[in-house]
Amino acid sequence: MEAKFQISLKFSLMYKVFDDNPDILDYMANFELTDVYGVDEHRFTLMLRNNLSSDKYGAAEATWS
């Protein structure tokens, strides 16, 4: 049995406000953290996103493949 673990961290910076959607910065995530754990042919993934300027907006996703 072979186990593998991987962590990925992505940061997003928005430097320009778009005229067609000026509120987009309220909803966009500032970072995304993804953890992947593999055992044999199975992969378990957990993804977390958050907008650090608001407690209301974020996302979480778990997968098994």
The first five atom37 places (N, CA, C, CB, O) and aatype in JSON, in Angstrom:
{
  "aatype": [12, 6, 0, 11, 13, 5, 9, 15, 10, 11, 13, 15, 10, 12, 18, 11, 19, 13, 3, 3, 2, 14, 3, 9, 10, 3, 18, 12, 0, 2, 13, 6, 10, 16, 3, 19, 18, 7, 19, 3, 6, 8, 1, 13, 16, 10, 12, 10, 1, 2, 2, 10, 15, 15, 3, 11, 18, 7, 0, 0, 6, 0, 16, 17, 15],
  "atom_mask": [
    [1, 1, 1, 1, 1],
    [1, 1, 1, 1, 1],
    [1, 1, 1, 1, 1],
    [1, 1, 1, 1, 1],
    [1, 1, 1, 1, 1],
    [1, 1, 1, 1, 1],
    [1, 1, 1, 1, 1],
    [1, 1, 1, 1, 1],
    [1, 1, 1, 1, 1],
    [1, 1, 1, 1, 1],
    [1, 1, 1, 1, 1],
    [1, 1, 1, 1, 1],
    [1, 1, 1, 1, 1],
    [1, 1, 1, 1, 1],
    [1, 1, 1, 1, 1],
    [1, 1, 1, 1, 1],
    [1, 1, 1, 1, 1],
    [1, 1, 1, 1, 1],
    [1, 1, 1, 1, 1],
    [1, 1, 1, 1, 1],
    [1, 1, 1, 1, 1],
    [1, 1, 1, 1, 1],
    [1, 1, 1, 1, 1],
    [1, 1, 1, 1, 1],
    [1, 1, 1, 1, 1],
    [1, 1, 1, 1, 1],
    [1, 1, 1, 1, 1],
    [1, 1, 1, 1, 1],
    [1, 1, 1, 1, 1],
    [1, 1, 1, 1, 1],
    [1, 1, 1, 1, 1],
    [1, 1, 1, 1, 1],
    [1, 1, 1, 1, 1],
    [1, 1, 1, 1, 1],
    [1, 1, 1, 1, 1],
    [1, 1, 1, 1, 1],
    [1, 1, 1, 1, 1],
    [1, 1, 1, 0, 1],
    [1, 1, 1, 1, 1],
    [1, 1, 1, 1, 1],
    [1, 1, 1, 1, 1],
    [1, 1, 1, 1, 1],
    [1, 1, 1, 1, 1],
    [1, 1, 1, 1, 1],
    [1, 1, 1, 1, 1],
    [1, 1, 1, 1, 1],
    [1, 1, 1, 1, 1],
    [1, 1, 1, 1, 1],
    [1, 1, 1, 1, 1],
    [1, 1, 1, 1, 1],
    [1, 1, 1, 1, 1],
    [1, 1, 1, 1, 1],
    [1, 1, 1, 1, 1],
    [1, 1, 1, 1, 1],
    [1, 1, 1, 1, 1],
    [1, 1, 1, 1, 1],
    [1, 1, 1, 1, 1],
    [1, 1, 1, 0, 1],
    [1, 1, 1, 1, 1],
    [1, 1, 1, 1, 1],
    [1, 1, 1, 1, 1],
    [1, 1, 1, 1, 1],
    [1, 1, 1, 1, 1],
    [1, 1, 1, 1, 1],
    [1, 1, 1, 1, 1]
  ],
  "atom_positions": [
    [[0.85, -1.18, 0.0], [0.0, 0.0, 0.0], [0.89, 1.23, 0.0], [-0.96, 0.0, 1.22], [1.76, 1.38, 0.85]],
    [[0.66, 2.1, -0.94], [1.44, 3.33, -1.07], [0.53, 4.53, -0.85], [2.13, 3.4, -2.47], [-0.52, 4.63, -1.48]],
    [[0.94, 5.43, 0.03], [0.15, 6.64, 0.32], [0.92, 7.87, -0.12], [-0.21, 6.73, 1.83], [2.14, 7.95, 0.07]],
    [[0.22, 8.83, -0.7], [0.84, 10.08, -1.15], [0.0, 11.24, -0.67], [1.0, 10.11, -2.69], [-1.23, 11.15, -0.61]],
    [[0.67, 12.34, -0.33], [-0.01, 13.53, 0.17], [0.55, 14.74, -0.56], [0.17, 13.67, 1.72], [1.76, 14.85, -0.75]],
    [[-0.33, 15.64, -0.96], [0.09, 16.84, -1.67], [-0.74, 18.03, -1.2], [-0.04, 16.66, -3.21], [-1.95, 17.91, -1.0]],
    [[-0.08, 19.17, -1.01], [-0.76, 20.41, -0.63], [-0.45, 21.46, -1.69], [-0.31, 20.89, 0.79], [0.7, 21.62, -2.11]],
    [[-1.48, 22.18, -2.11], [-1.32, 23.26, -3.09], [-1.99, 24.51, -2.53], [-1.94, 22.86, -4.48], [-3.11, 24.45, -2.03]],
    [[-1.29, 25.63, -2.62], [-1.83, 26.9, -2.13], [-1.72, 27.92, -3.26], [-1.07, 27.39, -0.85], [-0.64, 28.15, -3.8]],
    [[-2.85, 28.53, -3.62], [-2.89, 29.54, -4.67], [-3.41, 30.85, -4.08], [-3.79, 29.08, -5.87], [-4.36, 30.86, -3.3]],
    [[-2.78, 31.94, -4.45], [-3.22, 33.27, -4.04], [-3.73, 34.02, -5.25], [-2.07, 34.04, -3.35], [-3.2, 33.87, -6.35]],
    [[-4.76, 34.83, -5.06], [-5.32, 35.65, -6.13], [-5.31, 37.11, -5.69], [-6.76, 35.19, -6.49], [-5.74, 37.44, -4.59]],
    [[-4.82, 37.95, -6.56], [-4.83, 39.39, -6.31], [-5.53, 40.07, -7.48], [-3.39, 39.94, -6.12], [-5.16, 39.87, -8.63]],
    [[-6.53, 40.86, -7.18], [-7.24, 41.6, -8.21], [-6.8, 43.05, -8.11], [-8.8, 41.46, -8.04], [-6.95, 43.68, -7.06]],
    [[-6.28, 43.57, -9.17], [-5.75, 44.93, -9.14], [-6.59, 45.9, -9.95], [-4.35, 44.94, -9.64], [-6.32, 47.1, -9.94]],
    [[-7.61, 45.42, -10.64], [-8.45, 46.28, -11.46], [-9.91, 45.91, -11.26], [-8.05, 46.18, -12.96], [-10.27, 44.73, -11.32]],
    [[-10.74, 46.89, -11.02], [-12.18, 46.66, -10.88], [-12.81, 46.77, -12.26], [-12.82, 47.68, -9.88], [-12.59, 47.74, -12.98]],
    [[-13.59, 45.77, -12.61], [-14.24, 45.75, -13.92], [-15.54, 46.55, -13.87], [-14.51, 44.3, -14.37], [-16.32, 46.41, -12.92]],
    [[-15.77, 47.37, -14.87], [-16.95, 48.23, -14.91], [-18.26, 47.43, -14.99], [-16.86, 49.17, -16.09], [-19.28, 47.86, -14.46]],
    [[-18.23, 46.28, -15.67], [-19.46, 45.52, -15.83], [-19.85, 44.74, -14.57], [-19.32, 44.56, -16.98], [-20.99, 44.28, -14.46]],
    [[-18.94, 44.6, -13.61], [-19.24, 43.9, -12.36], [-18.37, 44.47, -11.24], [-19.02, 42.36, -12.51], [-17.42, 43.82, -10.82]],
    [[-18.68, 45.66, -10.76], [-17.81, 46.31, -9.77], [-17.8, 45.62, -8.42], [-18.24, 47.73, -9.59], [-16.87, 45.84, -7.64]],
    [[-18.79, 44.77, -8.1], [-18.83, 44.08, -6.81], [-18.1, 42.74, -6.82], [-20.26, 43.87, -6.4], [-18.16, 42.01, -5.83]],
    [[-17.42, 42.4, -7.9], [-16.79, 41.09, -8.01], [-15.76, 40.85, -6.91], [-16.12, 40.94, -9.37], [-15.55, 39.71, -6.5]],
    [[-15.12, 41.91, -6.43], [-14.11, 41.74, -5.38], [-14.72, 41.26, -4.07], [-13.37, 43.04, -5.16], [-14.02, 40.69, -3.24]],
    [[-16.03, 41.49, -3.88], [-16.7, 41.01, -2.67], [-16.87, 39.49, -2.68], [-18.05, 41.68, -2.52], [-17.04, 38.88, -1.62]],
    [[-16.84, 38.88, -3.86], [-17.15, 37.47, -3.98], [-15.96, 36.61, -4.38], [-18.23, 37.29, -4.99], [-15.98, 35.4, -4.16]],
    [[-14.93, 37.19, -4.95], [-13.77, 36.41, -5.38], [-12.95, 35.95, -4.2], [-12.9, 37.22, -6.34], [-12.81, 36.67, -3.21]],
    [[-12.41, 34.76, -4.3], [-11.57, 34.22, -3.23], [-10.18, 34.82, -3.31], [-11.5, 32.68, -3.33], [-9.65, 35.08, -4.39]],
    [[-9.59, 35.05, -2.15], [-8.22, 35.54, -2.08], [-7.21, 34.4, -2.11], [-8.03, 36.38, -0.83], [-6.07, 34.59, -2.52]],
    [[-7.64, 33.22, -1.68], [-6.74, 32.07, -1.72], [-7.54, 30.79, -1.9], [-5.89, 32.0, -0.43], [-8.74, 30.73, -1.63]],
    [[-6.83, 29.77, -2.36], [-7.41, 28.43, -2.5], [-6.39, 27.44, -1.97], [-7.79, 28.12, -3.99], [-5.24, 27.43, -2.4]],
    [[-6.81, 26.6, -1.05], [-5.97, 25.56, -0.47], [-6.52, 24.21, -0.9], [-5.9, 25.68, 1.09], [-7.7, 23.92, -0.67]],
    [[-5.69, 23.39, -1.51], [-6.11, 22.07, -1.97], [-5.19, 21.02, -1.37], [-6.11, 21.99, -3.52], [-3.96, 21.12, -1.48]],
    [[-5.78, 20.02, -0.75], [-5.05, 18.89, -0.19], [-5.49, 17.64, -0.93], [-5.3, 18.74, 1.36], [-6.68, 17.41, -1.14]],
    [[-4.52, 16.82, -1.32], [-4.81, 15.57, -2.01], [-4.11, 14.45, -1.25], [-4.35, 15.61, -3.51], [-2.92, 14.55, -0.94]],
    [[-4.85, 13.4, -0.95], [-4.3, 12.24, -0.27], [-4.62, 11.02, -1.11], [-4.86, 12.09, 1.18], [-5.79, 10.78, -1.42]],
    [[-3.62, 10.26, -1.49], [-3.82, 9.1, -2.33], [-3.4, 7.82, -1.65], [0.0, 0.0, 0.0], [-2.33, 7.74, -1.05]],
    [[-4.26, 6.81, -1.74], [-3.98, 5.47, -1.23], [-4.29, 4.5, -2.35], [-4.8, 5.15, 0.07], [-5.43, 4.41, -2.81]],
    [[-3.28, 3.78, -2.8], [-3.43, 2.86, -3.93], [-4.05, 3.6, -5.11], [-4.3, 1.62, -3.54], [-3.45, 4.55, -5.61]],
    [[-5.23, 3.2, -5.56], [-5.87, 3.85, -6.7], [-6.9, 4.9, -6.28], [-6.54, 2.82, -7.58], [-7.57, 5.47, -7.13]],
    [[-7.04, 5.16, -4.99], [-8.02, 6.11, -4.48], [-7.38, 7.47, -4.27], [-8.64, 5.61, -3.17], [-6.23, 7.56, -3.84]],
    [[-8.13, 8.54, -4.57], [-7.68, 9.92, -4.35], [-8.76, 10.66, -3.57], [-7.37, 10.64, -5.7], [-9.92, 10.71, -3.99]],
    [[-8.37, 11.23, -2.44], [-9.26, 12.05, -1.62], [-8.77, 13.48, -1.71], [-9.29, 11.54, -0.12], [-7.61, 13.77, -1.45]],
    [[-9.66, 14.38, -2.08], [-9.29, 15.77, -2.3], [-10.18, 16.68, -1.46], [-9.39, 16.14, -3.8], [-11.39, 16.48, -1.37]],
    [[-9.55, 17.69, -0.85], [-10.28, 18.72, -0.11], [-9.8, 20.07, -0.61], [-10.07, 18.57, 1.44], [-8.61, 20.37, -0.56]],
    [[-10.74, 20.9, -1.09], [-10.42, 22.23, -1.58], [-11.17, 23.24, -0.72], [-10.79, 22.38, -3.1], [-12.37, 23.09, -0.48]],
    [[-10.46, 24.27, -0.26], [-11.05, 25.35, 0.54], [-10.71, 26.68, -0.1], [-10.54, 25.3, 2.01], [-9.56, 26.92, -0.49]],
    [[-11.7, 27.55, -0.22], [-11.5, 28.91, -0.74], [-12.11, 29.9, 0.25], [-12.14, 29.08, -2.16], [-13.09, 29.58, 0.93]],
    [[-11.52, 31.09, 0.32], [-12.07, 32.11, 1.2], [-11.75, 33.49, 0.68], [-11.55, 31.94, 2.63], [-10.7, 33.72, 0.08]],
    [[-12.68, 34.41, 0.93], [-12.47, 35.82, 0.69], [-12.18, 36.41, 2.06], [-13.71, 36.52, -0.02], [-13.09, 36.53, 2.88]],
    [[-10.96, 36.77, 2.32], [-10.53, 37.18, 3.65], [-11.2, 38.46, 4.13], [-9.06, 37.35, 3.68], [-11.18, 38.74, 5.33]],
    [[-11.77, 39.24, 3.23], [-12.4, 40.49, 3.64], [-13.87, 40.31, 4.01], [-12.27, 41.51, 2.54], [-14.53, 41.28, 4.39]],
    [[-14.4, 39.1, 3.9], [-15.81, 38.86, 4.23], [-15.96, 37.48, 4.84], [-16.7, 39.0, 2.97], [-15.39, 36.51, 4.35]],
    [[-16.73, 37.39, 5.92], [-16.99, 36.1, 6.56], [-18.08, 35.31, 5.85], [-17.37, 36.3, 8.01], [-18.28, 34.13, 6.14]],
    [[-18.79, 35.94, 4.93], [-19.95, 35.31, 4.32], [-19.62, 34.46, 3.1], [-20.93, 36.36, 3.92], [-20.39, 33.56, 2.75]],
    [[-18.5, 34.71, 2.45], [-18.25, 34.07, 1.17], [-17.04, 33.14, 1.25], [-18.03, 35.12, 0.08], [-15.98, 33.52, 1.74]],
    [[-17.23, 31.94, 0.78], [-16.17, 30.95, 0.74], [-16.71, 29.7, 0.07], [0.0, 0.0, 0.0], [-17.86, 29.66, -0.35]],
    [[-15.87, 28.69, -0.03], [-16.29, 27.45, -0.65], [-15.47, 26.31, -0.09], [-16.14, 27.52, -2.19], [-14.33, 26.49, 0.34]],
    [[-16.07, 25.13, -0.09], [-15.39, 23.9, 0.3], [-15.86, 22.8, -0.63], [-15.66, 23.54, 1.81], [-17.04, 22.74, -0.99]],
    [[-14.94, 21.93, -1.01], [-15.29, 20.83, -1.9], [-14.48, 19.61, -1.5], [-15.04, 21.19, -3.39], [-13.27, 19.71, -1.31]],
    [[-15.13, 18.47, -1.37], [-14.46, 17.21, -1.06], [-14.8, 16.22, -2.18], [-14.88, 16.66, 0.34], [-15.95, 16.12, -2.6]],
    [[-13.78, 15.49, -2.65], [-14.01, 14.5, -3.69], [-13.3, 13.2, -3.33], [-13.51, 15.02, -5.06], [-12.34, 13.18, -2.56]],
    [[-13.8, 12.13, -3.9], [-13.18, 10.81, -3.78], [-13.26, 10.18, -5.16], [-13.89, 9.92, -2.68], [-14.34, 10.02, -5.72]],
    [[-12.13, 9.83, -5.68], [-12.11, 9.19, -7.0], [-11.14, 8.05, -7.01], [-11.75, 10.2, -8.09], [-10.97, 7.38, -8.04]]
  ]
}
